[in-house]
Amino acid sequence: MARACVIVLDAVGAGELPDASEFGDAGSNTLGNVARAVGGLDLPTLEALGFGNIEPLEGCAPQPGAPAVAGRLLERSKGKDTTTGHWELMGVVTPQAMPTYPYGFPDEVIDPFMNRTGRGVLGNKPASGTEIIQELGEEHQRTGKWIVYTSADSVFQIAAHEETVPLEELYDACRTAREILTGKHAVGRVIARPFTGKPGSYERTPNRHDFSLEPRRPNYLSLVRDAGHKVYGVGKIGDIFAHQDIDEEFPTKSNVEGIQKTEELLRTVEEGLIFTNLVETDSLWGHRNDPVNFHRCLQDFDRRLPDLLDALRPDDLFILTSDHGCDPTTPSTDHSREHALLLVYVEGRNAAGRVHEEGEFADVGATVNSWLGGRPPGKGIPGASIVERS
């Protein structure tokens, strides 16, 4: 039976998009700049698969006979965030940028949020998540007020200490914010950001939870399910797609757990799509401008990649891609407007170093849909299949 696996290496961008300067991201190249910053990538399994064919990468030589199709994918949507990127991978283009709030959220958002949750608000400004909890965490614990902040992305983030506000109350507050943030204030995600610790040493916990807008349908996930296949979401895939068109969800608290669950599914499920997000390149290292540990995170994946490849069955489709950039070598701690990386491997085939030219994000979903026998998407859903079943 037909199977496909898509793994999104979150924020592992492959060079600035043509309009990057409009987003303040001229010169961003997450992969290329990380490679230079660490004196060359050390990713032997990815290199053998064809990683060096994506773009020139110090330490990662091109492989003329690589078994995987390599390339870079262009984004049509007007954004550079997780929701926009993942949605477009599955054929949902966001032609108008989701709203952002460089000066904080207006009273028409904050007032009903405070009234309905019964707590006040601190912050209400763009901020680094790790920095704002150090700045406001003690006051939050003293007053019980929410820490609300945003970023360059379309997000409404709520931070609360787990010993001050129970997790379920934090999640309920996020659901309330999601109900309020509609129409012109329909941000891409409301994000729960729980933390623990003491003043001066607060730390975020793995109990983050995202509350996304619902993507338009049909999309490539709905088409795959219409064709009779199941979709298995690993990591934050369920949250990103607002729990729509995901048959079974497997939330994870680390890349290690995400890789283990993906391998387990590859060894056990008989058909369908395994769709995985590995977030730590973004959440732990990209936003913290740490290229050394960004590289180490990629190395951790590279060391486990042979296990994933070993779990493939003949004619399984295996795709590695990304959703945006987050160049840790630039002054900005925000996402960057970049191409997505692309490696497409079919177990038992050799792509002989083929490069997928002028591809776009939605080619990923189009390839999966074609591979799993979904009907053609029709007008309005972009993407072209990269490989075909024989």
C-alpha positions in Angstrom: 0.0 0.0 0.0 1.1 3.5 -0.7 3.0 5.5 2.0 4.5 8.9 2.3 6.5 10.7 5.0 7.1 14.4 5.1 9.5 15.9 7.7 9.7 19.6 8.2 13.0 20.8 9.6 11.5 23.9 11.2 13.2 27.2 10.2 16.0 25.5 8.2 15.8 28.1 5.3 17.8 27.7 2.1 18.5 31.3 1.1 16.7 34.6 0.8 13.6 34.8 -1.4 13.5 37.5 -4.2 11.3 39.7 -2.0 13.3 39.2 1.2 14.3 42.8 1.5 10.6 43.8 1.8 10.6 41.7 5.0 13.8 43.1 6.3 15.6 39.9 5.5 18.1 40.7 2.7 21.1 38.5 3.0 19.5 35.8 5.2 20.5 32.3 4.4 20.0 30.0 7.4 21.8 26.9 6.0 24.5 28.8 4.2 25.3 31.2 7.0 25.3 28.4 9.6 27.7 26.4 7.5 30.1 29.3 7.3 29.7 30.2 11.0 30.7 26.7 12.2 33.5 26.2 9.6 31.5 23.7 7.5 28.5 21.4 8.0 29.2 17.9 9.3 26.1 16.0 8.2 27.4 12.8 6.5 24.0 11.1 6.0 22.3 14.2 4.6 25.3 14.9 2.4 25.1 11.4 0.9 21.4 11.9 0.3 22.1 15.0 -1.7 22.0 17.9 0.8 24.9 19.7 -0.9 22.8 19.8 -4.1 20.3 22.1 -2.6 22.6 25.1 -2.6 26.4 25.6 -2.2 27.1 24.7 1.5 30.5 24.8 3.1 31.5 21.3 4.3 28.7 19.6 2.4 29.9 18.7 -1.1 27.5 18.3 -4.0 26.8 14.7 -5.0 26.3 14.2 -8.8 24.8 10.8 -8.3 22.7 11.6 -5.2 19.8 9.3 -4.6 17.4 12.1 -3.6 16.0 14.9 -5.8 17.2 18.2 -4.3 16.0 21.8 -4.7 14.8 25.0 -3.2 11.1 26.0 -3.0 9.6 29.4 -3.6 6.9 30.7 -1.3 3.8 32.4 -2.8 2.3 33.4 0.5 2.9 36.8 2.1 4.5 35.6 5.3 7.5 33.9 6.9 5.9 32.0 9.8 5.1 28.4 10.7 1.4 28.5 9.9 1.9 30.2 6.5 4.7 27.9 5.6 3.1 24.6 6.6 -0.2 25.5 5.0 1.4 26.3 1.7 3.3 23.1 1.8 -0.2 21.5 1.7 -1.5 23.8 -1.0 -3.1 26.7 1.0 -1.7 30.0 -0.1 -2.1 33.1 2.1 -2.1 35.9 -0.5 -2.5 38.7 2.1 -0.2 38.8 5.1 -1.8 37.8 8.4 -2.0 40.8 10.8 1.0 41.7 12.9 1.3 44.1 15.8 4.6 46.0 16.1 3.1 48.4 18.7 1.1 45.8 20.7 -2.5 44.8 20.5 -5.3 47.5 20.5 -7.8 48.0 23.3 -10.5 46.3 21.3 -8.5 43.1 21.6 -6.9 43.4 25.1 -10.0 44.7 27.0 -12.3 41.8 26.1 -9.5 39.4 26.7 -9.0 40.8 30.2 -12.7 40.9 30.9 -13.4 37.4 29.8 -10.4 35.8 31.5 -10.6 37.7 34.7 -6.9 38.7 34.7 -5.0 41.8 33.7 -2.3 42.0 31.1 1.4 42.8 31.3 3.7 43.6 28.4 1.5 43.8 25.3 4.5 44.4 23.0 6.8 42.6 20.6 9.4 40.7 22.6 11.7 37.7 22.8 9.8 35.0 24.7 12.8 34.1 26.8 13.6 37.8 27.7 10.0 38.9 28.5 9.5 36.2 31.2 12.7 37.4 32.9 11.5 41.0 32.6 7.9 40.5 33.8 7.8 37.0 35.4 8.2 38.2 39.0 5.4 40.9 38.5 3.2 38.2 36.9 3.6 35.9 39.9 2.9 38.8 42.3 -0.2 40.0 40.5 -1.5 37.0 38.5 -1.7 39.1 35.3 -1.0 37.5 32.0 2.2 38.2 30.1 1.0 39.0 26.6 3.5 39.6 23.8 3.9 39.2 20.0 6.7 39.1 17.5 7.3 39.9 13.8 5.0 37.0 13.1 1.2 37.0 13.3 1.0 35.6 16.8 -0.7 36.4 20.2 1.4 34.8 22.8 0.4 34.3 26.5 3.0 33.4 29.1 2.2 32.2 32.6 4.1 30.5 35.4 2.8 27.0 35.9 2.7 27.5 39.7 0.8 30.8 39.4 -1.7 29.8 36.7 -2.8 26.2 36.1 -2.0 24.9 32.6 -5.7 24.4 31.8 -6.5 27.9 32.7 -3.8 29.1 30.4 -5.1 26.9 27.6 -8.6 28.2 28.2 -7.3 31.8 28.0 -5.8 31.0 24.7 -9.1 29.6 23.4 -10.8 32.8 24.5 -8.2 34.9 22.7 -8.7 32.7 19.6 -12.4 33.5 19.7 -11.7 37.3 20.0 -9.0 37.4 17.3 -11.2 37.2 14.2 -11.8 39.4 11.2 -9.2 42.1 10.8 -7.5 40.7 14.0 -7.4 37.1 12.8 -3.8 36.3 13.8 -2.3 33.1 12.5 -1.7 31.6 16.0 -2.5 32.1 19.6 0.3 30.4 21.6 0.4 29.3 25.2 3.9 29.8 26.6 4.1 28.3 30.1 7.2 28.7 32.2 8.6 27.7 35.6 11.5 28.7 37.9 12.3 31.7 40.1 13.0 35.4 39.4 16.2 35.7 37.3 16.1 32.1 36.2 12.8 31.5 34.6 12.6 28.8 31.9 9.9 27.9 29.4 8.5 24.4 29.6 7.6 21.9 26.8 3.9 22.4 27.5 3.5 25.0 24.8 0.3 24.7 22.8 -0.7 26.5 19.6 -4.2 27.5 18.6 -4.3 28.2 14.8 -6.8 29.5 12.3 -8.4 26.7 10.3 -6.9 26.3 6.8 -9.1 26.5 3.7 -10.3 23.2 2.3 -9.8 21.4 0.0 -6.1 21.2 0.4 -3.7 18.3 -0.1 -4.4 16.9 3.4 -8.1 16.7 2.7 -7.5 15.3 -0.7 -5.3 12.5 0.7 -8.0 11.7 3.2 -10.7 11.8 0.5 -8.6 9.1 -1.3 -9.1 6.9 1.7 -5.7 7.4 3.5 -5.0 8.4 7.0 -2.9 11.4 8.0 -0.6 11.0 11.1 0.6 14.3 12.6 3.8 14.2 14.7 4.9 17.2 16.8 2.9 20.4 16.4 1.3 19.4 13.0 -2.1 19.0 14.6 -1.9 22.5 16.2 -0.8 24.1 12.9 -3.7 22.7 11.0 -6.2 23.5 13.8 -6.7 19.7 14.2 -8.4 19.6 10.7 -7.7 16.6 8.4 -5.3 14.9 10.9 -6.6 11.4 11.8 -4.1 10.7 14.6 -2.0 13.2 16.4 1.2 12.6 18.3 2.3 15.8 20.1 6.0 15.7 21.2 8.2 17.6 23.6 11.5 17.3 21.8 13.1 16.4 18.4 14.2 13.1 19.9 10.7 12.2 20.7 9.5 13.4 17.2 12.1 11.3 15.4 11.3 8.2 17.6 7.6 8.5 16.9 8.2 9.0 13.1 10.3 5.9 13.0 7.7 3.9 15.0 5.0 4.9 12.5 7.2 4.1 9.6 7.7 0.6 11.0 4.0 0.0 11.9 1.5 1.8 9.7 0.5 0.2 6.4 -0.6 3.2 4.4 -1.1 7.0 4.4 0.9 10.1 5.2 3.2 10.6 8.2 3.6 14.4 8.6 6.3 15.5 11.1 7.5 18.8 12.4 10.9 19.0 14.2 10.9 22.3 15.9 14.1 22.7 17.9 16.2 24.3 15.1 13.6 27.1 15.3 12.5 27.3 19.0 15.8 26.5 20.8 18.5 27.8 18.5 17.3 30.0 15.6 15.5 32.5 17.7 18.4 32.6 20.1 20.9 33.3 17.4 23.0 30.3 18.2 24.5 28.8 15.0 26.7 26.3 16.8 23.8 24.6 18.5 21.7 25.0 15.4 24.3 22.9 13.6 24.4 20.4 16.5 20.6 20.1 16.3 21.0 19.2 12.6 23.7 16.7 13.5 21.4 15.0 16.0 18.9 14.6 13.2 21.6 13.4 10.8 22.7 10.7 13.3 19.1 9.4 13.5 18.3 9.7 9.8 19.7 6.2 9.0 17.1 4.7 11.3 14.3 6.5 9.5 15.7 5.5 6.1 16.0 1.9 7.3 12.3 1.9 8.3 11.2 2.7 4.7 9.6 0.1 2.6 10.1 -0.3 -1.2 8.4 2.6 -3.1 7.9 4.7 0.1 8.0 8.5 -0.6 10.3 10.4 1.9 10.4 14.2 1.8 12.6 16.6 3.9 11.6 20.2 3.7 11.3 23.4 5.8 8.7 26.1 6.4 10.7 29.4 6.6 14.1 30.5 7.8 15.4 31.8 11.1 19.0 32.8 10.4 20.9 32.7 13.7 23.8 34.7 12.3 21.9 37.9 11.7 21.0 40.5 14.4 17.3 39.7 14.1 15.9 37.0 16.4 12.8 36.7 14.1 12.0 34.3 11.3 13.5 35.1 7.9 11.9 35.1 4.4 13.7 32.2 2.7 13.3 29.4 0.3 12.4 26.0 1.8 14.9 23.2 1.4 13.9 20.1 -0.5 15.1 16.5 -0.6 12.8 13.9 -2.2 13.8 10.2 -1.9 11.9 7.1 -3.0 13.1 3.9 -1.4 14.6 1.7 -4.1 15.2 4.5 -6.6 18.2 6.6 -7.4 17.5 10.2 -8.6 21.0 10.4 -10.0 21.6 13.9 -8.6 18.5 15.4 -10.2 17.7 19.0 -9.1 14.1 20.2 -8.9 14.3 23.6 -10.6 12.0 26.5 -9.9 9.9 24.6 -7.4 7.4 26.0 -5.0 6.2 25.1 -1.5 3.0 23.4 -2.7 5.0 20.9 -4.8 5.4 19.0 -1.6 1.7 18.5 -1.1 1.1 17.9 -4.8 3.7 15.1 -4.8 2.3 13.4 -1.7 -1.3 13.7 -3.1 -0.2 12.2 -6.5 1.8 9.5 -4.8 -1.2 8.4 -2.6 -3.6 8.5 -5.5 -5.6 11.6 -4.5 -7.7 13.3 -7.2 -6.2 16.4 -9.0 -6.7 19.4 -6.8 -8.5 21.6 -9.3 -8.3 25.4 -9.7 -6.8 27.5 -7.0 -4.5 24.9 -5.4 -1.0 25.3 -6.7 1.8 22.7 -6.9 3.3 20.2 -9.3 4.4 16.6 -8.5 8.1 16.2 -8.3 8.2 12.4 -8.7 5.6 9.9 -9.9 4.8 6.4 -9.0 5.9 3.8 -11.6 
